[in-house]
Amino acid sequence: MLLTLARFELKNLLRDKMTLVMIIYPLLLGGLGKYLINNNLVEGPALSITAMLMAIVSGFAYGAMAGFSLLDDRDDQVFASIQISPISLPFYIGFKVIFAYLLAVLSNFFLIWYMGTIPLSLGNMLLISVLSALQTPIMAFLINAFAHNKVEGFITMKATGLLLLLPIGSFFFLDAKEWLFALAPGHWTAKAVQYILLEAQIDAGLISMNLNFYQYIFIGIAYNLLLVAVTFRIFRKNDNI
């Protein structure tokens, strides 16, 4: 059954032009970033910020993709049909969001590996990808909590774009000021990436950060899971699911 649902979901995502664009958008950005880096068009702080953005963009984009896919189902009365089927509605929604999450993990992992700007082992690449992709369910539930059609969904997605800007701001602070940006789910991925990029200077005692790589990762995972639960609760309450 899960395999059948996965095939059906992938077919629907590829058939819709908006969700198809969101699937390939991070990969296109990765190609652009690789071109800029290989041609020395970004360097210094800009190179670090580019590497960080590549590590967080997939979670945001695939979250928007999952959000619009759920909006399509609501418009097509799929939710009503599911309620009279053997599959429960929470299971169906959970499957769609987890499917998008797994795609985001794969996309994140590929982009980090392809860009080659963050010196990470494969295990740590996976940790970064797992954390960054947790933006996917958060975005999906946020969009559906405050939107009831694609127009409202697009407006909500634009409004939540601030969640991508805050991690950029946090990149410029290594002291306690970084916590001003910590509400953004992508903050924790950004700081974990920054730690790796600055690790040589940190080990030499030239600079310091508030947490180490694994602390940013595991506290970030816990915080993002909390946001997933909160946004899902808001979504269920607003839509009587």
LINGI-V752452 format. One record per backbone hydrogen bond with DSSP energy under -0.5 kcal/mol. NH is the residue of the N-H (numbers start at 1). CO is the residue of the C=O. If there is no record, write none. Layout:
NH | CO
NH | CO
//
This chain:
5 | 1
6 | 2
7 | 3
8 | 4
9 | 5
10 | 6
11 | 7
12 | 8
13 | 9
14 | 10
15 | 11
16 | 12
20 | 16
21 | 17
22 | 18
23 | 19
24 | 20
25 | 21
26 | 22
28 | 24
29 | 25
30 | 26
31 | 27
32 | 28
33 | 29
34 | 30
35 | 31
36 | 32
37 | 33
38 | 34
39 | 35
40 | 37
41 | 36
42 | 36
46 | 43
47 | 44
48 | 44
49 | 45
50 | 46
51 | 47
52 | 48
53 | 49
54 | 50
55 | 51
55 | 52
56 | 52
56 | 53
57 | 53
60 | 56
61 | 57
62 | 58
63 | 59
64 | 60
65 | 61
66 | 62
67 | 63
68 | 64
69 | 65
70 | 66
71 | 67
72 | 68
73 | 69
74 | 70
75 | 71
76 | 72
77 | 74
78 | 73
79 | 73
81 | 77
82 | 78
83 | 79
84 | 81
85 | 82
92 | 88
93 | 89
94 | 90
95 | 91
96 | 92
97 | 93
98 | 94
99 | 95
100 | 96
101 | 97
102 | 98
103 | 99
104 | 100
105 | 101
106 | 102
107 | 103
108 | 104
109 | 105
110 | 106
111 | 107
112 | 108
113 | 109
114 | 110
115 | 111
116 | 112
119 | 117
120 | 118
125 | 121
126 | 122
127 | 123
128 | 124
129 | 125
130 | 126
131 | 127
132 | 128
133 | 129
134 | 131
135 | 132
136 | 133
138 | 134
139 | 135
140 | 136
141 | 137
142 | 138
143 | 139
144 | 140
145 | 141
146 | 142
147 | 143
153 | 149
154 | 150
155 | 151
156 | 152
157 | 153
158 | 154
159 | 155
160 | 156
161 | 158
162 | 159
163 | 160
164 | 161
165 | 161
166 | 162
167 | 163
168 | 164
169 | 165
170 | 166
171 | 167
171 | 168
172 | 169
173 | 170
178 | 175
179 | 176
180 | 177
181 | 178
182 | 179
184 | 181
187 | 184
188 | 185
190 | 186
191 | 187
192 | 188
193 | 189
194 | 190
195 | 191
196 | 192
197 | 193
198 | 194
199 | 196
202 | 198
203 | 199
204 | 200
205 | 202
206 | 201
207 | 201
216 | 212
217 | 213
218 | 214
219 | 215
220 | 216
221 | 217
222 | 218
223 | 219
224 | 220
225 | 221
226 | 222
227 | 223
228 | 224
229 | 225
230 | 226
231 | 227
232 | 228
233 | 229
234 | 230
235 | 231
236 | 232
237 | 233
238 | 234
239 | 235
240 | 236
241 | 236
//
